[in-house]
Amino acid sequence: MRDRPLRVLFVVQGEGRGHLTQALTLRRWLTDAGHEVAAVLVGRSQERRLPGFFLEKIQTPVHEFASPNFAFDRRFRGIRPGRTVVRNLLHLPEFQRSLHRLHEAVQDVAPDLVVNFYEVLIGLLYRRAKLQPPLVCIAHQYFFLHPDYPFPPGYPLQRRLVRLFTRLTAPPGARKLALSFYEAPDLPERQLSVVPPLLRPELFQLPLDRTENFLLVYLLNRGYADDLIRWHTRHPEIGLHVFWDNTERPDGWSPRPGLVFHHLNDRLFLEKMARCRGVVTTAGFETVAEALYLGKPVLMVPVEGHFEQRCNAYDAERLGAGIWSPRFELDRLLAFLPHYRSPSAAFRRWVAQAPMKILPHLTASALRPVA
């Protein structure tokens, strides 16, 4: 048995909000159990800044490094695959330097365990270097490697590509924890376990019986803002609270009465979610899971060209969490509201098992001999 607390290093893919909030939750669980998260390494693109709530709450040294990310169109509405490939190829020397920095960080921190939140560079580093600390990989994307995962019909090329990329983030020998909306069989022979979502503890303190006359919107990409403004001119009687990472506009910017754009603020976002009529989001796993827990119907609008989000939307719609749309058609959400039957009770029971499902995998991995 281990006679001392674990010393853990986090490596986080910083695109969007989901992996960052998962890292915050797991850090809290580990420190509450007496372990130490010694450092956090976050991969991100130049276009995005780390949100203030993450830097404030992580309470651990944070180091950023350049990492492959998606390239969006000029209106910041959708992913452009060709531009993504070209841009990442042009940044290969920078990514090579990031690999060197990651290697140095693992050696300097000397952790008992490395936890990877879907960052591809740490997966590639483990493939080419003989690193001693065991690696545990946590993300909902690892469910893509499970034979029971319900991919949306069609998309054969996208399925192969997303599985290939997911395998690159988790090299052979790494334990994979697949975050899921529901239970599915573990696959020990593939070192793959299906576990509940890593939801923030603040969520569990919110009321479950509040509804006010506004919709909550999370925008990963600012290019959809004009669509929302046009919609609100037709529906001024319904409030809209929109959260985005566009710092070119002031926090609380209100282009018209009843429509407010907020900078990313995790606490305010959850407070608004607990009170809203419904949630409109670009189909990120974390936001959908939070809405599902609170019993709020969701309109999921996958980012154009983002197959992972299309998968999230399909999976959540099958579960009854809401409906998906290729566009921000808020009228569809209004029409759906009277027919919504919340599956939240079963989901809350599943979420309650998260610490006991996840933490033992980490301690078991730290005790496992390194091949």
Secondary structure as the mmCIF struct_conf table of DSSP 4:
data_model
#
loop_
_struct_conf.conf_type_id
_struct_conf.id
_struct_conf.beg_label_comp_id
_struct_conf.beg_label_asym_id
_struct_conf.beg_label_seq_id
_struct_conf.end_label_comp_id
_struct_conf.end_label_asym_id
_struct_conf.end_label_seq_id
BEND BEND1 ARG A 4 ARG A 4
STRN STRN1 ARG A 7 GLN A 13
BEND BEND2 GLU A 15 ARG A 17
HELX_RH_AL_P HELX_RH_AL_P1 GLY A 18 ASP A 32
TURN_TY1_P TURN_TY1_P1 ALA A 33 GLY A 34
STRN STRN2 GLU A 36 ARG A 44
TURN_TY1_P TURN_TY1_P2 GLN A 46 GLU A 47
HELX_LH_PP_P HELX_LH_PP_P1 ARG A 49 PRO A 51
HELX_RH_AL_P HELX_RH_AL_P2 GLY A 52 LYS A 57
BEND BEND3 ILE A 58 ILE A 58
BEND BEND4 THR A 60 THR A 60
STRN STRN3 VAL A 62 ALA A 66
STRN STRN4 PHE A 72 PHE A 72
TURN_TY1_P TURN_TY1_P3 ARG A 74 ARG A 75
BEND BEND5 PHE A 76 ARG A 77
STRN STRN5 GLY A 78 ILE A 79
HELX_RH_AL_P HELX_RH_AL_P3 PRO A 81 LEU A 90
TURN_TY1_P TURN_TY1_P4 HIS A 91 HIS A 91
HELX_RH_AL_P HELX_RH_AL_P4 LEU A 92 VAL A 109
BEND BEND6 ASP A 112 ASP A 112
STRN STRN6 LEU A 113 PHE A 117
BEND BEND7 TYR A 118 TYR A 118
HELX_RH_AL_P HELX_RH_AL_P5 VAL A 120 ARG A 128
BEND BEND8 ALA A 129 ALA A 129
BEND BEND9 PRO A 133 PRO A 133
STRN STRN7 LEU A 135 ALA A 139
HELX_RH_3T_P HELX_RH_3T_P1 HIS A 140 LEU A 145
BEND BEND10 HIS A 146 HIS A 146
TURN_TY1_P TURN_TY1_P5 PRO A 147 ASP A 148
HELX_LH_PP_P HELX_LH_PP_P2 PHE A 151 PRO A 152
BEND BEND11 PRO A 153 GLY A 154
HELX_RH_AL_P HELX_RH_AL_P6 PRO A 156 THR A 169
BEND BEND12 ALA A 170 ALA A 170
TURN_TY1_P TURN_TY1_P6 PRO A 172 GLY A 173
STRN STRN8 ARG A 175 LEU A 179
BEND BEND13 PHE A 181 TYR A 182
STRN STRN9 LEU A 187 LEU A 187
HELX_RH_3T_P HELX_RH_3T_P2 PRO A 188 ARG A 190
TURN_TY1_P TURN_TY1_P7 GLN A 191 GLN A 191
STRN STRN10 LEU A 192 VAL A 195
HELX_RH_3T_P HELX_RH_3T_P3 PRO A 201 GLN A 205
BEND BEND14 LEU A 206 LEU A 206
BEND BEND15 LEU A 208 ASP A 209
BEND BEND16 ASN A 213 ASN A 213
STRN STRN11 PHE A 214 TYR A 218
BEND BEND17 LEU A 220 ASN A 221
HELX_RH_3T_P HELX_RH_3T_P4 ARG A 222 TYR A 224
HELX_RH_AL_P HELX_RH_AL_P7 ALA A 225 ARG A 234
TURN_TY1_P TURN_TY1_P8 PRO A 236 GLU A 237
BEND BEND18 ILE A 238 ILE A 238
STRN STRN12 GLY A 239 TRP A 244
TURN_TY1_P TURN_TY1_P9 THR A 247 GLU A 248
BEND BEND19 ARG A 249 ARG A 249
TURN_TY1_P TURN_TY1_P10 ASP A 251 GLY A 252
STRN STRN13 TRP A 253 ARG A 256
TURN_TY1_P TURN_TY1_P11 PRO A 257 GLY A 258
STRN STRN14 LEU A 259 HIS A 263
HELX_RH_AL_P HELX_RH_AL_P8 ASP A 266 ARG A 275
BEND BEND20 ARG A 277 ARG A 277
STRN STRN15 GLY A 278 THR A 281
HELX_RH_AL_P HELX_RH_AL_P9 PHE A 285 LEU A 294
TURN_TY1_P TURN_TY1_P12 GLY A 295 GLY A 295
STRN STRN16 VAL A 298 MET A 300
HELX_LH_PP_P HELX_LH_PP_P3 PRO A 302 VAL A 303
STRN STRN17 GLU A 304 GLU A 304
TURN_TY1_P TURN_TY1_P13 GLY A 305 GLY A 305
HELX_RH_AL_P HELX_RH_AL_P10 PHE A 307 LEU A 319
TURN_TY1_P TURN_TY1_P14 GLY A 320 GLY A 320
BEND BEND21 ALA A 321 ALA A 321
STRN STRN18 GLY A 322 TRP A 324
BEND BEND22 PRO A 326 ARG A 327
HELX_RH_AL_P HELX_RH_AL_P11 LEU A 330 PHE A 336
HELX_RH_3T_P HELX_RH_3T_P5 LEU A 337 HIS A 339
HELX_RH_AL_P HELX_RH_AL_P12 SER A 344 ALA A 352
TURN_TY1_P TURN_TY1_P15 GLN A 353 GLN A 353
HELX_RH_AL_P HELX_RH_AL_P13 ALA A 354 LEU A 367
BEND BEND23 ARG A 368 ARG A 368
HELX_LH_PP_P HELX_LH_PP_P4 PRO A 369 VAL A 370
#
